[in-house]
């Protein structure tokens, strides 16, 4: 992972997958296709060295680590959106 912007983007992928419980629905919610979403989430997992989501036939299930990190990921994503909104003003 090469930049903070990628980190925030990939955290947004993680948060959306967690909320939707499904890669296809998460991709649709993010207005993107599923392969780059899966790839971005995999990069995030490689970067932090732990699996966040179990990929199942029915969808996406958070691992214990994923459930633990989700609230912090949400805060970072929300803060980045707030930062950008304030910067634009």
GIUR-V436627 format. One record per residue. N is the residue number from 1. RES is the residue in one small letter. SS is DSSP state (alpha for helix, beta for strand, coil for the rest). D_CENTER is the distance of its C-alpha to the mean C-alpha in Angstrom with 1 decimal. Layout:
# GIUR-V436627
((N RES SS D_CENTER) (N RES SS D_CENTER))
This chain:
# GIUR-V436627
((1 x coil 13.6) (2 x coil 16.1) (3 x coil 15.1) (4 x alpha 13.5) (5 x alpha 12.4) (6 x alpha 10.5) (7 x alpha 8.9) (8 x alpha 8.1) (9 x alpha 7.0) (10 x alpha 4.7) (11 x alpha 3.6) (12 x alpha 3.8) (13 x alpha 2.6) (14 x alpha 1.9) (15 x alpha 4.3) (16 x alpha 5.8) (17 x alpha 6.4) (18 x alpha 7.7) (19 x alpha 9.7) (20 x alpha 11.0) (21 x coil 11.6) (22 x coil 12.0) (23 x alpha 10.5) (24 x alpha 13.4) (25 x alpha 13.0) (26 x alpha 9.3) (27 x alpha 10.6) (28 x alpha 13.6) (29 x alpha 12.0) (30 x coil 10.3) (31 x coil 13.8) (32 x coil 13.1) (33 x coil 14.1) (34 x alpha 12.5) (35 x alpha 13.5) (36 x alpha 11.6) (37 x alpha 8.3) (38 x alpha 9.4) (39 x alpha 10.7) (40 x alpha 7.9) (41 x alpha 6.0) (42 x alpha 9.7) (43 x alpha 10.3) (44 x alpha 8.0) (45 x alpha 9.8) (46 x alpha 13.0) (47 x alpha 12.7) (48 x alpha 12.6) (49 x coil 14.9) (50 x coil 13.6) (51 x coil 12.1) (52 x coil 9.4) (53 x beta 9.9) (54 x beta 13.4) (55 x beta 13.8) (56 x coil 17.0) (57 x coil 19.4) (58 x coil 18.5) (59 x coil 14.7) (60 x beta 11.9) (61 x beta 13.0) (62 x beta 11.5) (63 x coil 13.6) (64 x alpha 15.5) (65 x alpha 13.4) (66 x alpha 10.1) (67 x alpha 12.3) (68 x alpha 13.7) (69 x alpha 10.7) (70 x alpha 9.0) (71 x alpha 11.7) (72 x alpha 11.5) (73 x alpha 7.8) (74 x alpha 9.0) (75 x alpha 12.1) (76 x alpha 10.8) (77 x alpha 9.0) (78 x alpha 12.2) (79 x alpha 14.4) (80 x alpha 13.4) (81 x alpha 14.1) (82 x alpha 17.3) (83 x alpha 18.2) (84 x alpha 18.1) (85 x alpha 20.0) (86 x alpha 22.6) (87 x alpha 23.0) (88 x alpha 23.8) (89 x coil 26.5))
